[in-house]
Amino acid sequence: MCGICGVIHLDGAPVAKATLQAMNDTLFHRGPDDAGYHLADHIGLAMRRLSIIDVAGSPQPLYNEDQQVTVVFNGEIYNFQALRQQLTAKGHTFRTGGDGETIAHLYEDHSTDAPKHLRGQFAFAAWDAAQEKLLLACDRMGQKPIYYYYDAQTFVFASEIKALLRHPRVPRQSILDDPHNLALYLSYGYIPAPQTAFKHIHALQPGHTLLLNAATGKIGVQPYWQPPQIAPADRSAQAADWVPQIREALLEAVRLRLIADVPLGAFLSGGLDSSLIVALMQRETNHTVKTFSIGFAGEDSFDETIYARQVADYLGTDHTAFIVEPHAMDLLPKLVWHYDAPFADSSAIPTFLVSELTRQHVTVALTGDGGDELFAGYDRFYAATLVQKLGMIPRPLWQMASGLLGALPEGTGYANRLKRAGRFVRGASQPLAYAYFDWVRLFDAEQVQQLTQQRDIGGAHFAGFIGGDPDLSAILYANMTTYLPDDLLIKADRCSMAASLEARAPFMDHELVELAARVPLNLKLNGRNTKYILKEVARGLLPDAIIDRKKHGFGAPLGAWLRQDSGLVRDVLLSQQARQRGLLSMPAVEKLITEHESGQRDHGYRLWALLTLETWYHLFVDAPQPVMP
């Protein structure tokens, strides 16, 4: 993995090496092994390298034969060996033994269609000096992000926004000053792409390219791949017809991600997805796989290390379990710095910690990310079918039940039944699109209105995205194209790269994604049995007790932590600076804190969202220049 950045001055002004170097230095954590630069009058490209393949060679930037095409590249191309053979047969000459040089030669042959030939996780920039054009590309699933700023004089891009902000022409203006955008953030817990937290800075979306004509100053953004539609149910479908091809596709995806010239391991939570990946890794290597898990001392309901140990013992891995007692408030500024944005997903805490600790042992770690999205692994998918079946129950009855449950005190444990029941009943009183969004949203519509005086912006946004009369297939598709790239994959990229660790997700192989989409829906969600077909794929590879164990999300005991640190929470959220900012209704914020302190409600995740918001303003907007805390 690497960090890349670049500048094109459309007004012809030369790019200062000092500016490009400042941008590149900001990305040091993404690539501590090497740095490279290409400067030519009004264009500058740079990268930081984390050496994985061809460690001693493959310095970037990379070039074609006549050096008219220059490439900086972040990621891994898993089919690079086959591509090299094809390109060599066509007469191309390679200078390095790595994967990235294939991009320069592919661009020669295929121009803007080059990304279609790549299998992997990547973001790259290719500068065509002869045509004075720049091509940016993001991989199909959005595993490797790329951001850009554009005006009449300047085009700037980078793997992380903080690098863009080092360019003096890039402004730092928050979109969250607008209550509409603030309401979206509070609803989703992140800022939906292609927007970012900054005005005029955009994310290039998964499966898209951006072509800049430096001579005319015009840009065009186009998809080169579309996420596959989700197949509906087929009652005649048999699991036995699908298990062999899914297992083979997943095995191939794992095999490709074992290519590395550095130590390699895997995250192992003890759940189905990561356990299955490790089982296949163990089959494909002659070495004992190193596996890593994390738990929190004193919080048994969030601790899966016992299950990870069971899987490790069964498979014979070299397993390390990290048990930590972090202070959430100490981690807050570090996480916000690495995300460049308010980001409410508190599972970033254990992901960040396990990445830091894993990096002490290996440079690459395979993960189970994406299994739930491909194979309907969340209980909320079953809840959606249940709501449809219970459609004859009048909504006023659901609303009455929701009010009764809402009056009862909530605990902070992981599987608190009262919280789960309350959330289900509240959602069940609404149309399906709004019901589903209510189960995943952070602040409900009433809380958003109390905080921002905005009506249900988030619910309307999601319902508009998903369409008029959704079914479960549409909901699965929406989950795969919103929550997966904008939350889970951003989290995986930021937390692993913060530790200079390369994370690889076999479930995100686009050929496996396309295959999974064709699997009939009833083989994914079989009654209330989530991920049914994937469980059948795992039979014989893992113990049934692991396969059939109830799903446990990867989280942190945030509610309990923030009750212990409630004084610090008040200091941040009710500070004079926060009041003067005027973003939120202070009485509504104080109500959330008081309800959480008293044990009436568990607002841990919501308070964390507000803490990341205020900390982001402090680090990125208030400060004269963003500086790592």
Buried (B, 14 or more C-beta within 10 A) or exposed (E): BBBBBBBBBBEEEEBBEEBBBBBBBBBEBBBBBBBBBBBEEBBBBBBBBBBBBBBEEBBBBBBBBEEBBBBBBBBBBBBBEEBBEBBEEEEBEBBBBBBBBBBBBBBBBEBBEBBBBBBBBBBBBBBBBEBBBBBBBBBBBBBBBBBBBBBEEBBBBBBBBBBBBBBEBBEBEBBBBEBEBBBBBBBBBBBBBBBBBBBBBBBBBBBBBBBBBBEEBEBEBEEBBEBBEBBEBEEEBEBEEBBEEBBEBBBBBBBBBBBBBBEBBBBBBBBBBBBBBBBBBBEBEEEEBBBBBBBBEEBEBBBBBEBBBBBBEBBEBEBBBBEBEBEBBEBBBBBBBBBBBBBBBBBBBBBBBBBBBBBEBBBBBBBBBBBBBBBBBBBBBBBBBBBEEEEEEEEEEBBEBBEEBBEEEBBBBBEBEBBEBBBBBBBBBBBBBBBBBBBBBBBBBEBBBBBBEBEBBBBBBBBEBBEEEBBBBBBBBBBBBBBBBBBBBBBBBBBBBBBBBBBBBBBBBBBBBBBBBEBBBBBBBBEEEBBBBBBBBBEEBBBEEBBEBEEBBBBBBBBBBBBEBBEBBBEBBBEEEBEEBEBBBBEBBEBBBBBBBEEBBBBBBBBBBBBBBBBBBBBBBEEEEBEEE
